[in-house]
Amino acid sequence: MADEFLKSLSKFHQQKGETLKIPQIGGRELDIHLLYKEVTERGGFQQVSNSKLWKEIVSALKIPSSCTSASYTLRNHYQRLLFQFEQQNFFGKTTPPIAQSALEPTASKFSKRIRLSAPMLSDTRRIILAFESHHLREVCWALNTLLLFSCNTVHCYTLEANGLLECFVKYMQVLCRKIWHEEAAAKKRMRDAGRFEEVTEETALEQLKTMTLVVRNLSMHRSNEIPMFKHAELFDLVLKLFTGLMDREITGNLLEVISSLAKHIFLKDVAGWRDLLATLMDCLQSSLAEQTIECFRKLSLPLGNEEMLEFLPDEFYSELAKWLSSPSPAREAVLEILCTMSDQSLSTRVKITQAPRCLEGLVALLSSVSLSEDGDDKQAKMAALILSNLTAAPSTCHLFRPYERQILLVAATDERISGFLACVLHEIHDLSTAIKS
């Protein structure tokens, strides 16, 4: 994907008689593909500049804090190398370079809010008509407009009962039928199909990527969670597209949608919950692992979901164990999942205990976190609680014996968690006594 993007960008500059040179920032070559992706996901150059989001871009590109002018530098690089490319390929138009005055954010927050929110109300009807018309140019405008609205951090675009969501979903269904080659089914649903402009499979896929990105952005606003979850056709389509693994970008977008809506999802009420969990397992073993862990964490919260999560295979806990030694935010999510699941049936506790490097990771985490003065109390307590829960499965208690000394040391030096660890040591001691007798 990145190579194709660079080839396309290089060709774009060659057509203008220029040579594309990738600059350096923070002592390394700028990831220009990631820069473009992060900016366009937030609505493009103008939106990022007006909403002062360049610090978010700096963070997303993981530029060292030692680079003090990173925001200014990135903005200049983007304007010089990517702005016209964005206008042509993202917004579907050619635009002369922006005047410098247009780059600066609006001085007044109040005036910026009015300017951004007013077109949302007036353009909604036109967006609906665009999706109903199926005219490619109008649909392109509607998608770009919705993408801008969904990225707006100043004014949340709230889904209302105005027909927009219904038209949006119907057009998504049309694109899916095109990609899945369900032409006959499409004609039955649209008797007047001749009035619609033909869309190629390639265009359908690109539009679907944009639409799933819009859905992803809108789902991150709390006010939109319930309307989106309660819209049965949208939710079913999200699950169908996600479990179909049609495209990595679409899968990534929908993974975040499911994560945003997860606290409302009761798996027992989802017809394809097994397929959903199987697809999440696939994502857990891919580059989307960190987002998938967060999705699993949120899915474990609604009452009753833990019973369905018990059907996950042994590999689930093996994958989680890999993150116990990572200082990333995913580690805390892993601990929360293990806390929930280690309190379930004995068979699930055995799965967790027998997972490669799981016990080792939990004990190592105790030693590194709880013994430091500035350690994370929450993570230390969760690790101790998980170990305490796991010792309730007698058949695996012998697996704790190699770690008895380390656990004893932590219990003796950290009173915050000594109570939990006392239970663990008691079970290990009882096992040792039984073996000797």
N, C-alpha and C positions, 0 to 999 in steps of 0.2 A: 504493500500500500504506500509506504513512504517513498520507495524508489519510483513508483508510477507518478506520484505527486511531484517529485523533483524533476522528472523528465518533462511533465506537462508544464511546470513553472519555467523550466529552462527554455523550452520551446516558445513559451509566451514572451519571454524577454528577448529571444533571438528575433522574433517577428518585429520587435520594436527597435532592432539594431543594437541591443545591449547584451552583455555577457553576465550571466548570473554568478555572483560570487557570494558564497556563504560566509557571513561574518562570524567573529568569535565574541563570546561574552562570558565573563566569569572564568576565563582561562580555558574555555573549551568551545568547540564549534556549536553554533546555535542550531537547535533542532527546529528547523524552519517549518517542517510538516506539523509538529506538535503545536508550534506557535499559531499557525493558521487554524488548526482545529479548535484550539482553546478560544481564540478570538471569535470565530464564526459561531461557535456554540453559544456564545454570549450575545449574539446578534450582530456581529461585525464591528469594524473599526470605529465607526461613528458612535455606536451604542456603548462600546467599551470606554471610549474617551469621554463621552458625555456623563456616563455613570461612574467614572473614576474607578474602573475595574482593573487597571493595569497591575496593581499590586497582587491581585488574584492570579493574573497571568504569570507574574514572576514566581509566585509560589508553585503554580502548576508545573512550571518548567524546571523547578528545583534549582534555581540560580542561587549561588552562595550569598549569604548575607553581607559578605565583604564587598560585594559589588553594589555600592551605595546608590548609584544612578541607574539601576537596572530598569525601572519603570520607564524613565525617559528614553533610555537607549532602545528598549524593545519597541516602544511606540515609533521611534524614528526608523528603525529597521523595517517595521511592518509597513509604514507609510511608503517607504522607498521601494521595497521589494514585493509586497503582497497586496497593497491596497487596490490597484487597478485590476489585478488578477482576481481579487475577491469580488469586485463590482461586476466583472464579466461572468465569472463562473459560479458565484454564490447567489448574486442578485439578478443575474441574467441581463446585465446592461453594461454599456461602456460609458465611463465617466472620466472627465479630465481630472488632473490632480486637484485635491482639495486645497483651498486657500488656507494659510496658516491659522487665520482667525476661526475657521470652522473646526479646527482641531481642539480648541480649548473648551473645556466644560462650561456650561451656562453658569453665569455668576450666581444667579439667584436660585436657590432650591425650590422656592415656590413656583417660579415661572417654569422651571424644568418639569415639575410635576404636572402642571396644567398642560404643557406642550405635549407630554408623553401620553397622558391619560385621555385627552380629548379624542384623538383619532380612534381609540379603542371602541368607543361607543358608536361613532358614526360609521366605522368601516365594517362592523360585524355583519350587517345586512349584505354588504357587497361580498364579503368572504363566503357567506352562505350561498349566494347566487353563483359565485365562481365555482364552488364544488358541485353545485347542481348542473351547471353548464358543461362541465368536463372540458372546457376550452383550455388548451395547454397553457397559453399565455396568462389567462386569468387564474388558473390553478396555481401557476408558478408565483404570481403576485400574492395570492392568498396564503400560500405556504410561507413565503418570505415574511409577510406581514405578521402571521401568527408566530413565526419563529422569533421575530423582534419582540412581540408582546410577551411571549413566554419567558424571554431572557430579562425582561425589565425588572430590575431590583428595586426601583423606586415605587412603582405602582403595580400591585399584583393583579394579573389578569384572571378574574374569577369567572369560572364557568357557570352560566345561568341557564334557566329554562327558556332559552330563546331560539332553540332549533339548531344552534351551531354544532353542538356535540353530535347530534344525530346525523347531520350532513357530513361531518368530518369522518365519522365511523363508516357511513355508507360508501364514501369515496375510498377509504382504506380497504373495504371489502372488495371493491371493484379492482383495485390494484392487486390484491391477493389472488383473485380469480385469474387475472391476467398472468401472473407469475406462475401460478399452479396449473395454468392451462385448462381452466374450467370454463371454456368458451360457451359450451352448450348451456351450462347452468346460468351463466351470465345473461344469455339471451332470454331465457325464461323469465328472469327477474326484471329485464328491461326490454319491454316489447318495442319501445321506441328507440332501440339502440342505434338506429341509423343517424340520429341527430347528434350523437356524441363523437367527438374527435378521437381518432385512433391513437392509442398510446403504445409505444414499443415496450417490450419486456424490460429493456435496459432502463428506459425512462421511468417505468413503473417501479423498479427497484430503487432508483435514486429518490423518487418522490416518497416511497415508503420509508426510506432511511430518514428523510426530513420529518415525516409525520410522526415516526416513533420518537424522534428527538424532541419534537414539540410536546408529545404526550409525557415524555420523561421530565421536561422542564416544568410543565404545568402540575404534574403530580407532586412536585417538591413544595408547592404552596399548600399549606394545611387546609385552607378553605376549599381546595379542589379535591381533596382525598375522597370524601364521601360521595360527591356527585360522580366521580370517575369509577369508584368501586361499585356503586349501585347501578351503573349503566351496564346491564348484563351483556349486551352485544360487544361493548368495548372491552370489558374484562375477559370475556371468552376469546375475543380476537387477540388480546395481549398474550394469553396463555397459549393459544394455538400457534402464534408466530414464535413465541419464545421456545416452546418445546419442539418446534419444527427446525430450529437451528438453521434458518435460511441464510443468514449473513452475520458475520461477527459483529459488525457495527449495530445492526438491529438487535441482536441478542444482548449486547452490552447496554443499549438504551432501555430495553424492556426489563432487564435484570434490575435496573434502578427503579423502574416503575413498580415492579413487584415488591421491591424493598420498601418503597414509600407507602405502599398500600398494605403491607404485610400485617400490620397490627389490627387490620379489619378482616383478615382472611382466616376463616376456620376451615382447616384442610378437609375435615370430614364432609363439608358441604361442597367441596370442589370435585366435580366428576372425574377429572383427570389428575388427581393429586399424586398418583404414583409416577405419572409421566413428568409432572412438575419436579418432584424430588429427584428423579433420574437425570433430568436436564441440569438441575442445580449441581448434582454430583459431577457431571461433565464440566461445568463451569469452574467447579472447585479445583479441578486438576488442570486448569488453563491459566492464562494471564489475567483472567477475571476473578482469580481466587479471593482477593481481598474484599471486593464488592460482594462476592457470594457469601463469604463468612458473615458479613453484616446482614445480608438478607436472611440467612439461617437464624441469626440471633433474633431478628425481629419476628420471624415466623414462630420461634419457640415461645414467644410471649403470650399469645392468645390461649385461653384455657382450653385444654383438650388437644392442642396441636402436638404436645410432647408425646402423646400416645401414637400419633401417626409417624413422628420422627423416629420412633423406635424401630421402624421398618428399614431404616437406612443401613447399608451394608457395613462390614467391618472397616472397609477402606475410608469411610467417612471420618472415623476417629484417627486413623493413621494420617490423613491429610491435616486434620486439626492439630495433631501433635507436633507437626513441623513448625507451627507458628509459635509454640511455647517459648522457643529460644529467641524469637524475633522481638525487638523493641518497638515494633510498629503498633499503631492503634488496634490492629487486628488481634493482637494477643489478648487484650481485655475482652473483646467479643468472643474469642475462643473460650476463655475462662467462664464467661457467662453461659455459653452453650453447655459446656461440660458440667457446670453447677446444676443446670436444669436436668440434663440427661443422667447424671450420676445419682439422681434422686428417684430414678424410675425402677424398672424391674431388675431382678438379679442378672438376667441374661444381658441386659444393656450394660450393667456395671462390669460384667466380665469382658464384654467387647472393649470397653474403654481401657480397662486394666491391661488387657493383652495387646492393645495397639502398640506397635513398635515405637519406642522412645517416649511414650506418654508418661509413664511413671517417672522416668528419668528426667523428662522436661519439667514436670510439676515439682519434683524435689529440688532440681537445680534452680528453678524460679524462686522457691522458698529461700534457698541459701543466698541467692544474689539480691533479692528484693527485701526480705525481712531483716537481714542482718545489717543493712545499711541504714543509717540514721534518717536519711531522706527518702527511704523506700516508700513504695506505693502501698498504703494500708489495704486498700480495696483488693488489689491483685494478690497480696499475701494471704488475706483472709479467704479469698475465693479458692486459691490453690490448696490451702489447709482444709477447707470444707469439702472440696472434691475428694481429697485423699481419705478423709474421714468417711465419706459416703461409700467410697470404693471398698473399704475394708469390711463392709457388711456382706460381701460375697466371700464366704469361707474358702471356696475352691481356688481363689486366686491370692489369698493372703500370703502364701509363700513367695510371691513375686515381690513383696515389700521388704523381705529380709535383707537384701543387699543394700538397702537404703536406710536401715534402722539407725545406724550411727549418725548419719547426716540429719535425719529427722529429730533424733534426740538432742543434737547440738542446737538446732533451731528452737526446739521446745524449751530448752534450758535458758536461752538467751533472749527470747522474744515473748513477753507475757501477753502480747496482743492476740497471739494465735496458739498459745500453749494449751488451751483447753481443747481445741480441735485435735491437736497433735497428740494429746494424751490418749484420746480414744484410739488413734491409729497405733500408738505404741502398745496400748493394752491388748489390742487384737493380735499384733505381731508376737507379743510375749506369750499370750495364751496358745498360739500356734506352736511356738518353740517348745513350750512345756508339754504340749500334747505329743509332739514328735519324740521328745526325750523319754516320755513315759511309755 
